[in-house]
Amino acid sequence: MLQVSYTDLIEISAEHEGDQDIQVGDLVKTGPNLYPHYTVIAIHGEKVWLRDVQTLMDGLTNLSRCKRINGPV
């Protein structure tokens, strides 16, 4: 099942100057809150395949929405 956010659905730009050094395996968040956390599974161009670390559900989003979580969680 593909998780789609409202910003993707109605094409609102939620871009920010996030960390552009995101790599496969990094722990990231996609919004202003610390949770939920996602593991980066794959990156293709500007799209990122993410896996929620709690529910193990997968989803796709834009790379620009991802912010790497630094340090211990």
C-alpha positions in Angstrom: 0.0 0.0 0.0 1.3 3.4 -1.0 1.1 6.1 1.7 0.2 9.4 0.2 0.4 12.7 2.2 -2.0 15.6 1.6 0.9 17.6 0.2 1.6 14.9 -2.4 -2.1 14.6 -3.2 -2.8 18.3 -3.9 0.7 19.0 -5.0 1.6 21.5 -2.3 5.3 22.3 -2.1 6.6 21.5 1.4 10.2 21.7 0.4 12.8 23.0 2.8 16.5 23.2 2.9 17.0 19.8 4.5 20.1 17.7 4.7 21.1 16.8 1.1 23.6 14.1 2.3 20.9 11.6 3.0 22.0 8.0 2.2 20.4 4.6 2.2 20.1 3.3 5.8 19.8 6.8 7.4 17.1 7.5 10.0 15.0 10.4 8.9 11.8 12.3 9.7 9.5 14.0 7.2 7.9 16.8 9.2 8.5 19.2 12.1 7.9 16.6 14.8 10.6 14.2 15.9 8.3 11.2 15.3 7.6 9.1 13.3 11.1 7.9 12.2 11.8 6.3 8.9 14.6 4.2 7.6 15.7 5.1 4.0 15.4 2.0 1.9 16.3 3.4 -1.5 16.8 6.7 -3.3 16.0 7.3 -7.0 16.4 10.9 -8.2 14.2 13.0 -6.0 12.1 10.1 -4.7 12.8 8.2 -1.5 11.5 4.8 -0.4 11.0 4.9 3.4 10.1 2.3 6.0 8.4 3.4 9.3 10.5 2.0 12.1 7.5 1.3 14.3 4.9 -0.1 11.9 7.3 -1.4 9.2 5.0 0.2 6.6 6.7 1.5 3.4 6.0 4.7 1.6 7.4 7.0 -1.1 8.0 10.7 -0.7 10.2 13.5 -2.1 13.8 13.7 -0.9 13.3 17.4 -0.1 10.8 16.4 2.6 13.4 14.2 4.5 15.6 15.5 7.3 18.2 13.2 8.8 18.0 12.5 12.5 21.4 13.0 14.1 22.6 11.3 17.2 20.9 8.7 19.4 17.2 8.4 19.1 
